[in-house]
Amino acid sequence: YKSDMWSLGIVLYEMCTLKCPFDASNLHGLVLKIIRGVYQPISPHFSPPLKALVASLLQKDPRKRPSINEVLALPYCVARISKFL
């Protein structure tokens, strides 16, 4: 599901930054930030493919988010997964 992919983007973002991508002092503010889809960029010391993956997973429009099969087919992911097989 596309909502699961968005959640994966949240988790990856938090793993990279140690922060939530969307943070606010109240629920209304949090909802606005999520709807706008604006968050602080991930540090430049992370690889461009990882940053692009997180950005694609956090797309506001669910139709623009990749499926799990598309993520697993990315060269970035294939290279890392193959190390464990």
N, C-alpha and C positions, 0 to 999 in steps of 0.2 A: 504494500500500500504506500501511496505517496506520503501520507502522514508519518509512516514509519521511517521513510527516507529523510524527512525533515528532522525527525528525532535523532537519527544517526548523525546528521549534520550538527545538531546541538551538542551531542556527546563528543564528536571529534573536535569541535570548536573549543569546548571546555578542556579537553585533554591538551590541546595546543596552547591555550592561553591561561588556563587555571581560573577562568572567569566565565560567567554566563554571557552569551551574546546579547541577551535582552534582559536588562535589569532596570528596575524602577522602585520607587518608594511606596507605590500603591498599585492596586490591581488595574485601575484605569490607565495609568501611565504605562504599565507593562503591556497591556493589550494594544495601546497605540504604537509602541515600539515594535511589537511583533507584526502588526498590520503594515507598518511602514517598511519593515524588513531591513532597517539600517542598523548596522553593528560595527564595532571597531574592527579594522582589518587585523588579520593574523600577522604576527611578526615576520619581517622579511627573511629571517634566518631559516624559516621553513621552506621546503621546496615549492616551486611554482605548481607542480601537479597536485600536491596536497592542498594548497590554498585554493586551487581551481575546483577540486573535489568538494571541499567544504562550501565554497560559494554556490556550486551547483545544487548541493543538497539543501541549502538554506534559501533557495529561490522562493519568492512569494507565491508565484503561480505554480500550483502543483503539477500542471501539465509540462512544465519546463524542468522539473526535477527528474534525475535519472532513476531508472528501476534498479533493483539489486543486481540483476543480470548485467545491466550496462555498467554498473560500478565494478563488478567483478571482472568484466572484460577489458577494463582500462589497462593499458600497458603498465602504468604505475602499480596497480594492484596485482596484476598477473606476475610481475617480477618478484614482488614480495611474497605472494602466496606460494610460488613455486619453490621458494627456499624451505618451506615447511613440509613439502610433499616428498 
